[in-house]
Amino acid sequence: MLELLANQRCFGGEQRRYKHSSDTLQCDMVFSAFLPPQAERGPVPVVYYLSGLTCTDENMVAKGGAQRKAAELGLAIIAPDTSPRGEGVPDDPDGGWDFGLGAGFYLNATQPPWNQHYHMYDYVLNELPGLVSQELPIATGQTSIMGHSMGGHGALTIALKNPGRFRSVSAFSPIVAPSECPWGEKAFSHYLGSDRALWLEHDSCHLMRQSTHQLPMLVDQGDADNF
């Protein structure tokens, strides 16, 4: 059941924000949804946009400007939050910004205390699309996924692990080798444990080497990225 929190007219369509109770994450979650003007006449294709570290569902909505082009193309955009939230959801015990709240890394945690709530992989792949398809005019089978930074990592790994699920995948400045960089090492050791072999199932470079599925893919990495 979706609770509508906000709705504004935007490039002839509607920019909405919803809240719902998530069984997967065991907390309340918020997500943003842009519906183009074409959605008033029937179901439209959808792009799921995954944001990066420290972001919420509102970052791309407020700063990205994607609604103009989406309205021209007749695309819906669904932007989930980047982690579970709320009282009782554990955060980084050291108070860091690169782990815990706002940094779910789009995986299913197996280590306590994170394994109770941090199941962003299942949320993005299954629960959220199920809710969206029931409540909003979204065309089944016409789904793509994209993201930025940590969200690029999420988009690439989710698409590579689920051949045939998405029409395309795109990533801007993604974390593509998290098992070999400090951000990924910190997050994976907490969420998944110390076995690095398990980390590879969430590493885009490793998954790409194993993949036999041909999926339209765009990765854009600027040469001025200080990371």
C-alpha positions, 0 to 999 in steps of 0.5 A: 500500500502506497501513501502519497506524500507529495505530487507536483506537475513537472514538464507536463507529467507528475513528480510524486513521492511515496511512502510504504512499509517494506517487508524486505527491509523491515522499515518504512521506505520512501521513493520518488516517481516521475510519471510522464504525460504519456502515462495519463493514456496508459502504461509507460516504460520505466527506468530505475535510478539508483543514487550514490553514497549519502544520497536519498531518493530526492537527489536526482529528482531535485538536481538531475533534470532528467524529467524533461527528457523523460517527458519527451520520451515517455519514460517513468523514473523510479528513484528508491532511497539508498538504504533502509531508514528509521529507528532501530536500523543500525548505522556506522558505529564509527559515524562514517558517511560511507557505510550504514544509513545512506550507504546500503550498497544494493546488496543483501547483508548476511552479517548481524546486525545488518542482516535484519534490514540491509536487503537493498538488492531484494528491495530494488529487484523484487519488492519495489517493482512489485509495488510499482507495477500494482499501483502505477501505470508502468509497462511490464517488461519494459524496464531499464536500470541506471545509477551513479557512483554506489548506485552505478555499482548497484545498477551494474551488479543487479543487471548482470546478475539477472540476465533478461530482466532489463532492457539496458543498464547505464552507470555514471562514475560507478564503483565497478571494483568494490572488492578492490577499493576502500569503500567496498572493502569497508562495506563488504566486510561489514555486510558480507563478512571476511570471505572475499570470494563472496564479495565477488558476487557484488563486483561488476568487473568480476561479474562482467568476466563471467557474463555471457548475456549481451546487454546494452550498457553505457558506463560514463567515467569523467576524467576529472573525477577526483576518485 
